[in-house]
Amino acid sequence: MQVSDLKRYFLAALLLMLMGGCALQKPVMRPDQPHTQTPVDQPPVVAEPPPVPRIDPMADVPGDKPLAALAGALERIDCITGDEDLHARMAFESRGGRVVHFAYYSKWKPRTCALDFARTTQGTKWRLTPEGHTRVHTPQGRFLIRTTTDAYVFEFEQVARGKFCGMSGDINGSMTIKRKVSPPECSVSGIMDPNDTYLDSLYKDKLKQQ
């Protein structure tokens, strides 16, 4: 075999090797083109609200002090808001703008709640807050009664429903009763929330309209 033939043979073999290497070579990813994966939709994470700390309903609140003796004009109001099957009612008596007795009744047919407290009710404590409001302590929960020139506001704080309603859970919220109007006018916020599976199924649409 001549030298020229050997050169041609060698060049042909080298060309075949180079062509085979190119066919097997994997593409090289450039640093400026990082590989990205298609994001997968994940359901949003909903954080549950922290539990509301339980209060000791009979514990004294710093700054509160005993109520003064009764004085001033007598005022009696009885107000109801809602309809026959779903309503809240508050009847109370005050002296000089200071509530001394109140009775609350609510109804989610077929269930009802009823409670009644006076300054003389055994086992309760009535105190004057630094802001001039009346705080009522009972073993089942607390009430804060705010008096303004045009309204009385009864705030319910973790009032256990077991004794008064025969249901689990608490009553939280407020009822506002206007003064010096006839007939009486009142409104509620929160205290008529059923927080009960059975009552929710009966009144969820009606409660949304209130």
N, CA and C of each residue as an Amber inpcrd file, in Angstrom:
protein
   630
   0.8680000  -1.1920000   0.0000000   0.0000000   0.0000000   0.0000000
   0.8920000   1.2250000   0.0000000   0.5940000   2.1980000  -0.8430000
   1.3860000   3.3910000  -0.9550000   1.0690000   4.3680000   0.1580000
   1.9840000   5.3370000   0.3190000   1.8220000   6.3460000   1.3950000
   0.5890000   7.1870000   1.1730000   0.3050000   7.5240000  -0.0460000
  -0.8730000   8.3450000  -0.3350000  -2.1510000   7.6100000   0.0450000
  -2.1670000   6.2830000  -0.1830000  -3.3500000   5.5190000   0.1960000
  -3.5270000   5.4780000   1.6950000  -2.3820000   5.3640000   2.4150000
  -2.4650000   5.3680000   3.8830000  -3.0070000   6.6850000   4.4050000
  -2.6180000   7.7870000   3.8080000  -3.1130000   9.0990000   4.2480000
  -4.6110000   9.2090000   4.0330000  -5.0610000   8.7430000   2.8410000
  -6.4980000   8.8220000   2.5790000  -7.2840000   7.9520000   3.5540000
  -6.7230000   6.7690000   3.8490000  -7.4020000   5.8660000   4.7930000
  -7.4630000   6.4850000   6.1880000  -6.3550000   7.0960000   6.5780000
  -6.2860000   7.7050000   7.9120000  -7.2560000   8.8890000   8.0280000
  -7.3300000   9.7180000   7.0100000  -8.2220000  10.8690000   7.0210000
  -9.6880000  10.4310000   7.0410000 -10.0220000   9.3940000   6.3160000
 -11.4050000   8.9030000   6.2860000 -11.8070000   8.3660000   7.6540000
 -10.8740000   7.6280000   8.2990000 -11.1890000   7.0670000   9.6280000
 -11.3660000   8.1880000  10.6510000 -10.4950000   9.2050000  10.5600000
 -10.5970000  10.3280000  11.4920000 -11.9080000  11.0810000  11.3060000
 -12.3370000  11.2360000  10.0740000 -13.6000000  11.9270000   9.8020000
 -14.7810000  11.1520000  10.3690000 -14.7520000   9.8280000  10.2290000
 -15.8260000   9.0170000  10.7740000 -15.8910000   9.1230000  12.2880000
 -14.7300000   9.1640000  12.9540000 -14.6940000   9.2760000  14.4120000
 -15.2790000  10.6100000  14.8590000 -14.9180000  11.6740000  14.1720000
 -15.4180000  13.0010000  14.5390000 -16.9210000  13.0960000  14.3530000
 -17.4390000  12.5360000  13.2570000 -18.8690000  12.5740000  13.0010000
 -19.6330000  11.7780000  14.0630000 -19.1020000  10.6320000  14.4840000
 -19.7590000   9.8390000  15.5240000 -19.7760000  10.5480000  16.8590000
 -18.6800000  11.2470000  17.1810000 -18.6380000  11.9920000  18.4510000
 -19.6450000  13.1150000  18.4860000 -19.8480000  13.8100000  17.3790000
 -20.8330000  14.8980000  17.3340000 -22.2440000  14.3620000  17.5150000
 -22.5090000  13.1870000  16.9570000 -23.8580000  12.6360000  17.0700000
 -24.1900000  12.2450000  18.5000000 -23.1750000  11.8200000  19.2810000
 -23.4230000  11.3750000  20.6500000 -23.3160000  12.4860000  21.6720000
 -22.7310000  13.5910000  21.2770000 -22.5110000  14.6820000  22.2340000
 -23.8410000  15.3140000  22.6650000 -24.0440000  15.4750000  23.9850000
 -25.2640000  16.0820000  24.5240000 -25.1720000  17.5950000  24.4570000
 -26.2950000  18.2550000  24.2930000 -26.2500000  19.7200000  24.2640000
 -25.8060000  20.2650000  25.6200000 -24.9990000  21.2580000  25.5660000
 -24.4780000  21.9040000  26.7810000 -25.3550000  23.0940000  27.1280000
 -25.8140000  23.1630000  28.3780000 -26.6670000  24.2760000  28.8300000
 -25.7820000  25.4340000  29.2410000 -26.0440000  26.5810000  28.6770000
 -25.2620000  27.7570000  28.9970000 -25.6550000  28.2980000  30.3660000
 -24.7060000  28.8620000  31.0820000 -25.0240000  29.4020000  32.4290000
 -26.1220000  30.4340000  32.4240000 -26.2580000  31.1930000  31.3460000
 -27.2690000  32.2440000  31.3100000 -28.6480000  31.7180000  30.9230000
 -28.7860000  30.3970000  30.7680000 -30.0720000  29.8000000  30.4390000
 -30.3550000  28.6570000  31.4230000 -30.6640000  28.9840000  32.6870000
 -30.9320000  27.9350000  33.6900000 -32.2000000  27.1580000  33.3550000
 -32.1630000  25.9040000  33.7510000 -33.3190000  25.0440000  33.5130000
 -34.4100000  25.3690000  34.5330000 -35.6030000  25.5770000  34.0570000
 -36.7170000  25.9000000  34.9510000 -37.8200000  24.8680000  34.7910000
 -38.4530000  24.5210000  35.9390000 -39.5660000  23.5940000  35.9010000
 -40.8790000  24.3640000  35.8830000 -41.8570000  23.7980000  35.2340000
 -43.1740000  24.4240000  35.1790000 -43.8070000  24.3970000  36.5700000
 -44.1550000  25.5560000  37.1250000 -44.7270000  25.5650000  38.4770000
 -46.0530000  24.8130000  38.5360000 -46.2600000  24.1340000  39.6370000
 -47.5020000  23.3950000  39.8640000 -48.3740000  24.2090000  40.8070000
 -49.6170000  24.4400000  40.4150000 -50.5360000  25.2110000  41.2560000
 -50.7530000  24.5110000  42.5870000 -50.5530000  25.2490000  43.6610000
 -50.7650000  24.7290000  44.9970000 -51.9300000  25.4640000  45.6520000
 -52.7580000  24.7620000  46.4130000 -53.8660000  25.4500000  47.0950000
 -53.3260000  26.4390000  48.1160000 -53.9700000  27.6020000  48.2440000
 -53.4810000  28.5980000  49.2010000 -53.5610000  28.0840000  50.6330000
 -52.5780000  28.4580000  51.4050000 -52.5350000  28.0590000  52.8140000
 -53.3190000  29.0780000  53.6310000 -54.3550000  28.6190000  54.2930000
 -55.2030000  29.4840000  55.1020000 -54.8290000  29.2920000  56.5650000
 -54.3340000  30.3450000  57.1790000 -53.9360000  30.2750000  58.5810000
 -55.1590000  30.4150000  59.4750000 -55.2890000  29.4980000  60.4040000
 -56.4030000  29.5670000  61.3280000 -56.1370000  30.6570000  62.3700000
 -57.1810000  31.4440000  62.7210000 -56.9740000  32.4930000  63.7200000
 -56.6350000  31.8730000  65.0720000 -55.7980000  32.5420000  65.8400000
 -55.4560000  31.9880000  67.1580000 -56.6750000  31.9590000  68.0580000
 -56.7620000  30.9840000  68.9400000 -57.9220000  30.9040000  69.8390000
 -57.9880000  32.1060000  70.7610000 -59.2140000  32.5400000  71.0580000
 -59.4020000  33.6750000  71.9530000 -59.1470000  33.2140000  73.3850000
 -58.2820000  33.8940000  74.1120000 -58.0070000  33.4700000  75.4940000
 -59.2770000  33.4980000  76.3350000 -59.4430000  32.4890000  77.1900000
 -60.5840000  32.4500000  78.0840000 -60.3660000  33.4150000  79.2410000
 -61.4370000  34.0690000  79.6480000 -61.3730000  34.9780000  80.7720000
 -61.8860000  34.2780000  82.0210000 -61.4820000  34.7910000  83.1760000
 -62.0810000  34.3740000  84.4380000 -63.2050000  35.3620000  84.7040000
 -64.4630000  34.9630000  84.5160000 -65.5570000  35.9370000  84.5720000
 -65.7360000  36.6090000  85.9310000 -65.2430000  35.9990000  86.9890000
 -65.4220000  36.5850000  88.3140000 -64.1840000  37.3260000  88.8050000
 -63.1090000  37.3280000  88.0060000 -61.8800000  38.0020000  88.4330000
 -62.0510000  39.5170000  88.3510000 -61.5250000  40.2260000  89.3430000
 -61.5700000  41.6850000  89.3370000 -60.7100000  42.2290000  88.2090000
 -61.1620000  43.3010000  87.5780000 -60.4060000  43.9580000  86.5150000
 -59.6900000  45.1630000  87.1230000 -58.3790000  45.2670000  86.9300000
 -57.6480000  46.3870000  87.5210000 -58.2560000  47.7370000  87.1420000
 -58.4290000  48.5840000  88.1460000 -58.9930000  49.9130000  87.9150000
 -60.4750000  50.0050000  88.2210000 -61.1830000  48.8650000  88.2270000
 -62.6060000  48.8860000  88.5520000 -62.8030000  49.1130000  90.0510000
 -63.9540000  49.6730000  90.4060000 -64.2570000  49.9160000  91.8190000
 -65.7540000  49.7180000  92.0450000 -66.2000000  49.5890000  93.2970000
 -67.6280000  49.3690000  93.5580000 -68.4810000  50.5210000  93.0510000
 -69.7170000  50.1980000  92.6770000 -70.6490000  51.2200000  92.2190000
 -71.1270000  52.0740000  93.3850000 -71.4430000  53.3220000  93.0690000
 -71.9770000  54.2280000  94.0800000 -73.4470000  53.9080000  94.3230000
 -74.0050000  54.5070000  95.3620000 -75.4190000  54.3010000  95.6760000
 -76.2900000  54.8250000  94.5360000 -77.4660000  54.2270000  94.3990000
 -78.3750000  54.6070000  93.3180000 -78.8940000  56.0190000  93.5190000
 -79.0040000  56.7560000  92.4240000 -79.5460000  58.1160000  92.4610000
 -79.9340000  58.5050000  91.0460000 -80.8440000  59.4730000  90.9180000
 -81.2310000  59.9720000  89.6120000 -82.5730000  59.4540000  89.1480000
 -82.9540000  59.9070000  87.9670000 -84.2710000  59.5800000  87.4030000
 -84.3600000  58.1150000  87.0100000 -85.5480000  57.5720000  87.1560000
 -85.8140000  56.1840000  86.7840000 -86.0970000  56.1050000  85.2810000
 -85.5460000  55.1070000  84.6510000 -85.7460000  54.8980000  83.2100000
 -85.9810000  53.4070000  82.9760000 -87.0360000  53.0810000  82.2730000
 -87.3390000  51.6890000  81.9230000 -87.5200000  51.5840000  80.4130000
 -86.8690000  50.5980000  79.8160000 -86.9580000  50.3900000  78.3670000
 -87.1060000  48.9010000  78.1020000 -87.9500000  48.5740000  77.1430000
 -88.1500000  47.1910000  76.6950000 -88.1310000  47.2250000  75.1700000
 -87.1090000  46.6210000  74.5770000 -86.9460000  46.7220000  73.1190000
 -86.7050000  45.3530000  72.5160000 -87.2850000  45.1370000  71.3360000
 -87.1350000  43.8790000  70.6120000 -86.7550000  44.1800000  69.1680000
 -85.8630000  43.3540000  68.6130000 -85.4850000  43.4990000  67.2150000
 -85.5470000  42.1360000  66.5420000 -86.1030000  42.0950000  65.3400000
 -86.2520000  40.8360000  64.6210000 -87.7040000  40.5190000  64.3510000
 -88.0080000  39.2390000  64.1870000 -89.3850000  38.8230000  63.9280000
 -89.7740000  37.6910000  64.8750000 -90.8910000  37.0820000  64.6300000
 -91.4270000  36.0850000  65.5610000 -90.4880000  34.8950000  65.7500000
 -89.8360000  34.4580000  64.6840000 -89.0020000  33.2610000  64.7650000
 -87.5460000  33.5510000  65.0920000 -87.0940000  34.7720000  64.8610000
 -85.6810000  35.1120000  65.0380000 -85.5880000  36.5310000  65.5910000
 -85.3420000  36.6510000  66.8940000 -85.2900000  37.9890000  67.4730000
 -84.4880000  38.0180000  68.7720000 -84.1510000  39.2390000  69.1940000
 -83.4900000  39.4870000  70.4720000 -84.2700000  40.5800000  71.1930000
 -84.3490000  40.4320000  72.5080000 -85.1230000  41.3910000  73.3060000
 -84.3590000  41.7300000  74.5820000 -84.3610000  43.0140000  74.9410000
 -83.7260000  43.4670000  76.1710000 -84.6970000  44.3770000  76.9130000
 -84.9270000  44.0530000  78.1830000 -85.7410000  44.9010000  79.0630000
 -84.8770000  45.2510000  80.2690000 -84.8470000  46.5230000  80.6410000
 -83.9730000  46.9100000  81.7410000 -84.4860000  48.1570000  82.4550000
 -83.9140000  48.3820000  83.6210000 -84.2380000  49.5430000  84.4420000
 -82.9390000  50.2300000  84.8430000 -82.9610000  51.5560000  84.8380000
 -81.7630000  52.3080000  85.2140000 -82.1430000  53.4700000  86.1380000
 -81.1410000  53.9200000  86.8700000 -81.2760000  55.0990000  87.7340000
 -80.1530000  56.0650000  87.3890000 -80.5500000  57.2620000  86.9600000
 -79.5330000  58.2370000  86.5980000 -78.6090000  57.7470000  85.4940000
 -79.1430000  56.9470000  84.5770000 -78.3310000  56.4290000  83.4790000
 -77.5080000  55.2020000  83.8410000 -77.6650000  54.6880000  85.0850000
 -76.9140000  53.5180000  85.5260000 -77.8610000  52.3140000  85.6050000
 -77.6210000  51.2850000  84.7640000 -78.4840000  50.1130000  84.7360000
 -78.3680000  49.3560000  86.0610000 -79.5100000  48.9980000  86.6200000
 -79.5280000  48.2620000  87.8840000 -80.1720000  46.8840000  87.7430000
 -80.8160000  46.6250000  86.6080000 -81.4790000  45.3400000  86.3920000
 -81.6970000  45.1810000  84.8920000 -81.3840000  44.0150000  84.3540000
 -81.6480000  43.7780000  82.9300000 -82.0240000  42.3310000  82.7070000
 -82.8760000  42.1140000  81.7070000 -83.3040000  40.7710000  81.3060000
 -83.1720000  40.6690000  79.7860000 -82.5320000  39.6060000  79.3360000
 -82.2970000  39.4100000  77.9030000 -82.9660000  38.1120000  77.4620000
 -83.6000000  38.1690000  76.3070000 -84.2650000  36.9950000  75.7300000
 -83.9900000  36.9750000  74.2330000 -83.6540000  35.8060000  73.7160000
 -83.4630000  35.6730000  72.2660000 -84.1040000  34.3820000  71.7980000
 -84.4040000  34.3660000  70.5170000 -85.0940000  33.2030000  69.9500000
 -84.5750000  32.9060000  68.5590000 -84.1730000  31.6490000  68.3680000
 -83.9720000  31.0630000  67.0500000 -84.9190000  29.8650000  67.0520000
 -86.1090000  30.0520000  66.5950000 -87.0930000  28.9760000  66.6610000
 -86.5120000  27.6810000  66.0990000 -86.5200000  26.5970000  66.8420000
 -87.2620000  26.3230000  68.0800000 -86.4670000  26.5490000  69.3660000
 -85.2770000  27.1870000  69.3070000 -84.4580000  27.3280000  70.5020000
 -84.5090000  28.7590000  71.0290000 -84.3070000  28.8920000  72.3430000
 -84.3890000  30.2050000  72.9830000 -83.2850000  30.3540000  74.0300000
 -83.0020000  31.6080000  74.3750000 -82.0880000  31.9430000  75.4660000
 -82.7940000  32.9390000  76.3770000 -82.5380000  32.8570000  77.6760000
 -83.1260000  33.8010000  78.6210000 -82.1940000  33.9640000  79.8120000
 -81.9050000  35.2140000  80.1780000 -81.0890000  35.4980000  81.3560000
 -81.6010000  36.7650000  82.0210000 -81.3340000  36.8880000  83.3080000
 -81.9000000  37.9870000  84.1020000 -80.9510000  38.2710000  85.2620000
 -80.4530000  39.5160000  85.3580000 -79.5310000  39.8800000  86.4300000
 -79.8850000  41.2440000  87.0050000 -79.7300000  41.3600000  88.3180000
 -79.9300000  42.6260000  89.0200000 -78.7300000  42.8610000  89.9320000
 -78.6060000  44.0930000  90.4370000 -77.4920000  44.3850000  91.3350000
 -77.5580000  43.5490000  92.6040000 -78.7520000  43.0600000  92.9100000
 -78.9270000  42.2460000  94.1170000 -78.8420000  40.7500000  93.8520000
 -78.5930000  40.3410000  92.5900000 -78.5320000  38.9150000  92.2730000
 -77.3340000  38.2750000  92.9670000 -77.6130000  37.2380000  93.7430000
 -76.5490000  36.5700000  94.4870000 -75.5290000  35.9460000  93.5400000
 -74.2450000  36.0780000  93.8810000 -73.1840000  35.4860000  93.0820000
 -72.6750000  36.3660000  91.9550000 -73.2160000  37.5800000  91.8010000
 -72.7410000  38.5000000  90.7670000 -71.9940000  39.6720000  91.4020000
 -71.1780000  40.3410000  90.6090000 -70.4620000  41.5420000  91.0530000
 -70.7040000  42.6430000  90.0340000 -71.0770000  43.8170000  90.5000000
 -71.2880000  44.9780000  89.6470000 -70.2170000  46.0060000  89.9980000
 -69.4620000  46.4580000  88.9740000 -68.3390000  47.3570000  89.2170000
 -68.3920000  48.5560000  88.2650000 -67.7670000  49.6280000  88.7160000
 -67.6350000  50.8440000  87.9110000 -66.2540000  50.8520000  87.2730000
 -66.2000000  50.9660000  85.9330000 -64.9090000  50.9700000  85.2380000
 -64.2920000  52.3720000  85.2720000 -62.9970000  52.5000000  85.0150000
 -62.3660000  53.8250000  84.9750000 -63.0070000  54.7620000  83.9480000
 -63.6290000  54.1930000  82.9120000 -64.2880000  55.0230000  81.8870000
 -65.7050000  55.4220000  82.2900000 -66.1740000  54.9370000  83.4250000
 -67.5180000  55.2800000  83.8810000 -68.6040000  54.3210000  83.4440000
 -68.2370000  53.1500000  82.9150000 -69.2190000  52.1580000  82.4990000
 -69.4820000  51.1630000  83.6380000 -70.4720000  50.3130000  83.4400000
 -70.8110000  49.2930000  84.4400000 -70.3880000  47.9260000  83.9270000
 -69.5670000  47.2300000  84.7430000 -69.1540000  45.8770000  84.3840000
 -69.8560000  44.8970000  85.3310000 -70.5100000  43.8960000  84.7400000
 -71.2580000  42.9140000  85.5140000 -70.5590000  41.5660000  85.3980000
 -70.1090000  41.0290000  86.5370000 -69.4650000  39.7220000  86.5790000
 -70.4890000  38.6730000  86.9950000 -70.5680000  37.5830000  86.2450000
 -71.4000000  36.4430000  86.6200000 -70.5730000  35.1860000  86.4310000
 -70.9230000  34.0870000  87.0870000 -70.1530000  32.8540000  86.8820000
 -70.1720000  32.3600000  85.4390000 -71.1550000  32.7750000  84.6560000
 -71.2800000  32.3050000  83.2680000 -70.6290000  33.2390000  82.2470000
 -70.1740000  34.4130000  82.6670000 -69.5760000  35.3430000  81.7210000
 -69.7080000  36.7740000  82.2140000 -69.2090000  37.7220000  81.4130000
 -69.2290000  39.1300000  81.8050000 -70.0500000  39.9630000  80.8280000
 -70.5370000  41.0910000  81.3620000 -71.2530000  42.0890000  80.5660000
 -70.6300000  43.4540000  80.8490000 -70.5390000  44.2540000  79.8180000
 -70.1100000  45.6440000  79.9800000 -71.2430000  46.5180000  79.4570000
 -71.7560000  47.4080000  80.3120000 -72.8910000  48.2550000  79.9360000
 -72.3960000  49.6820000  79.8080000 -72.4640000  50.2000000  78.5920000
 -72.0350000  51.5770000  78.3160000 -73.2700000  52.4660000  78.2000000
 -73.2110000  53.6110000  78.8370000 -74.3160000  54.5660000  78.7780000
 -73.8380000  55.8470000  78.1080000 -74.5620000  56.2690000  77.0740000
 -74.2900000  57.5490000  76.4230000 -75.5550000  58.4010000  76.4980000
 -75.4790000  59.5940000  75.9810000 -76.6410000  60.4740000  76.0440000
 -77.8080000  59.9670000  75.2150000 -77.5190000  59.1340000  74.2000000
 -78.6080000  58.6930000  73.3140000 -78.7830000  57.1780000  73.2330000
 -78.0210000  56.4030000  74.0160000 -78.1660000  54.9460000  73.9060000
 -77.5460000  54.2190000  75.0980000 -78.0100000  52.9760000  75.2690000
 -77.3810000  52.0080000  76.1700000 -76.8040000  50.8940000  75.2930000
 -75.5800000  50.4950000  75.5850000 -74.9440000  49.4140000  74.8300000
 -74.5760000  48.2990000  75.8020000 -75.1350000  47.1060000  75.5710000
 -74.8380000  45.9330000  76.3860000 -73.8720000  45.0500000  75.6120000
 -72.6690000  44.8800000  76.1390000 -71.6680000  44.0290000  75.4970000
 -71.5650000  42.6970000  76.2460000 -71.6890000  41.5980000  75.5060000
 -71.5960000  40.2480000  76.0610000 -70.1730000  39.7350000  75.8280000
 -69.5510000  39.2200000  76.8740000 -68.1840000  38.7210000  76.7500000
 -68.0980000  37.2920000  77.2770000 -67.9900000  36.3510000  76.3440000
 -67.8490000  34.9330000  76.6740000 -68.9130000  34.4820000  77.6830000
 -70.1610000  34.7780000  77.3770000 -71.2660000  34.3570000  78.2320000
 -71.6730000  32.9420000  77.8070000 -71.4200000  31.9680000  78.6790000
 -71.6880000  30.5690000  78.3540000 -73.1850000  30.3410000  78.1470000
 -73.5320000  29.6620000  77.0510000 -74.9440000  29.4880000  76.7060000
 -75.6090000  28.3000000  77.3910000 -74.7920000  27.4270000  78.0000000
 -75.3570000  26.2000000  78.5400000 -76.5230000  26.4200000  79.4840000
 -76.3430000  27.2810000  80.4890000 -77.3860000  27.4980000  81.4860000
 -78.5660000  28.2680000  80.9210000 -78.3170000  29.2190000  80.0350000
 -79.3600000  30.1280000  79.5680000 -80.0490000  29.6680000  78.2870000
 -79.3520000  28.8560000  77.5010000 -79.8850000  28.4780000  76.1890000
 -79.9940000  26.9700000  75.9840000 -79.3430000  26.2080000  76.8400000
 -79.3200000  24.7680000  76.6320000 -78.5000000  24.3580000  75.4290000
 -77.5150000  25.2080000  75.0450000 -76.6590000  24.9230000  73.9010000
 -75.2150000  25.1500000  74.3080000 -74.3020000  24.5530000  73.5620000
 -72.8870000  24.7730000  73.8100000 -72.4650000  26.1050000  73.2110000
 -71.2550000  26.5440000  73.5620000 -70.7210000  27.7840000  73.0020000
 -70.9920000  28.9950000  73.8780000 -70.5820000  30.1480000  73.3650000
 -70.7060000  31.4070000  74.0950000 -71.5460000  32.4160000  73.3250000
 -72.0170000  33.4270000  74.0580000 -72.6330000  34.6010000  73.4480000
 -71.5980000  35.7190000  73.4930000 -71.2630000  36.2470000  72.3410000
 -70.3440000  37.3740000  72.2330000 -70.9590000  38.4050000  71.2870000
 -70.7690000  39.6700000  71.5980000 -71.3190000  40.7250000  70.7470000
 -71.9860000  41.7910000  71.5760000 -72.9090000  42.5000000  70.9720000
 -73.5300000  43.6200000  71.6740000 -74.9570000  43.8580000  71.2180000
 -75.6990000  44.5570000  72.0700000 -77.0360000  45.0190000  71.7340000
 -77.1260000  46.4900000  72.1320000 -77.5500000  47.3100000  71.1990000
 -77.6430000  48.7560000  71.4110000 -79.1040000  49.1720000  71.4410000
 -79.4850000  49.8950000  72.4920000 -80.8670000  50.3620000  72.6480000
 -80.8490000  51.8870000  72.7250000 -81.5900000  52.5270000  71.8320000
 -81.6230000  53.9850000  71.8140000 -82.4680000  54.5260000  72.9650000
 -82.0830000  55.6830000  73.4470000 -82.8150000  56.3510000  74.5300000
 -83.7340000  57.4330000  73.9530000 -84.7950000  57.7200000  74.6910000
 -85.6680000  58.8560000  74.4040000 -86.2890000  58.7820000  73.0120000
 -86.6130000  57.5780000  72.5610000 -87.3380000  57.4000000  71.3010000
 -88.5370000  56.5020000  71.5740000 -89.6070000  56.7430000  70.8510000
 -90.8130000  55.9400000  71.0150000 -91.4000000  55.6260000  69.6370000
 -91.6430000  54.3410000  69.3530000 -91.3380000  53.1690000  70.1820000
 -89.8320000  52.9210000  70.2600000 -89.3770000  52.0960000  71.2310000
 -87.9340000  51.8490000  71.3910000 -87.3060000  51.2670000  70.1220000
 -86.0650000  51.6260000  69.8820000 -85.3200000  51.1150000  68.7310000
 -84.0410000  50.4550000  69.2290000 -83.7200000  49.3070000  68.6460000
 -82.5130000  48.5970000  69.0730000 -81.9260000  47.8100000  67.9090000
 -80.6670000  47.4080000  68.0700000 -79.9720000  46.6270000  67.0490000
 -78.9670000  45.7080000  67.7370000 -78.5680000  44.6680000  67.0350000
 -77.6370000  43.6980000  67.6070000 -76.4360000  43.5090000  66.6860000
 -75.3390000  43.0600000  67.2800000 -74.1370000  42.7280000  66.5210000
 -73.4760000  41.5220000  67.1800000 -73.4930000  40.3930000  66.5030000
 -72.7940000  39.2050000  66.9910000 -73.5880000  38.3020000  67.9120000
 -74.4100000  38.8590000  68.7870000 -75.0510000  38.0270000  69.8030000
 -76.0910000  37.0650000  69.2310000 -76.5590000  37.3130000  68.0120000
 -77.5270000  36.4120000  67.3970000 -76.8670000  35.3990000  66.4540000
 -75.5430000  35.3740000  66.4090000 -74.8710000  34.3540000  65.6040000
 -75.1590000  32.9890000  66.2140000 -75.7190000  32.0400000  65.4580000
 -76.1170000  30.7630000  66.0590000 -74.9430000  29.9420000  66.5910000
 -73.8380000  29.8870000  65.8040000 -72.7060000  29.0370000  66.1830000
 -73.1920000  27.6270000  66.5390000 -74.0990000  27.1390000  65.7320000
 -74.7310000  25.8410000  65.9670000 -75.0960000  25.2670000  64.6010000
 -74.6750000  24.0340000  64.3330000 -74.8720000  23.4450000  63.0050000
 -76.3440000  23.4230000  62.6000000 -77.1940000  23.0300000  63.5260000
 -78.6190000  22.9310000  63.2150000 -79.2080000  24.3050000  62.9260000
 -78.9120000  25.3000000  63.7860000 -79.4610000  26.6340000  63.5900000
 -78.8520000  27.3180000  62.3630000 -77.5730000  27.0450000  62.1030000
 -76.9500000  27.6140000  60.9070000 -77.6850000  27.1620000  59.6480000
 -78.0740000  25.9000000  59.6140000 -78.7760000  25.3890000  58.4350000
 -80.1500000  26.0220000  58.2730000 -80.7700000  26.4310000  59.3910000
 -82.1040000  27.0280000  59.3270000 -82.0630000  28.5120000  58.9720000
 -81.0540000  29.2260000  59.4840000 -81.0990000  30.6970000  59.4280000
 -79.9270000  31.3660000  58.7330000 -79.0380000  30.5960000  58.0860000
 -77.8530000  31.2180000  57.5080000 -78.1960000  32.2990000  56.4860000
 -79.2040000  32.0500000  55.6340000 -79.5770000  33.0500000  54.6260000
 -80.2530000  34.2540000  55.2590000 -81.0740000  34.0110000  56.2500000
 -81.7900000  35.1000000  56.9130000 -80.8500000  35.9920000  57.7030000
 -79.8460000  35.3810000  58.3520000 -78.9110000  36.1610000  59.1400000
 -78.0270000  37.0340000  58.2560000 -77.7270000  36.5770000  57.0400000
 -76.9240000  37.3790000  56.1150000 -77.6390000  38.6630000  55.7330000
 -78.9610000  38.6670000  55.7620000 -79.7340000  39.8400000  55.3470000
 -79.8410000  40.8850000  56.4540000 -79.4770000  40.5110000  57.6790000
 -79.6000000  41.4520000  58.7820000 -78.4450000  42.4350000  58.7970000
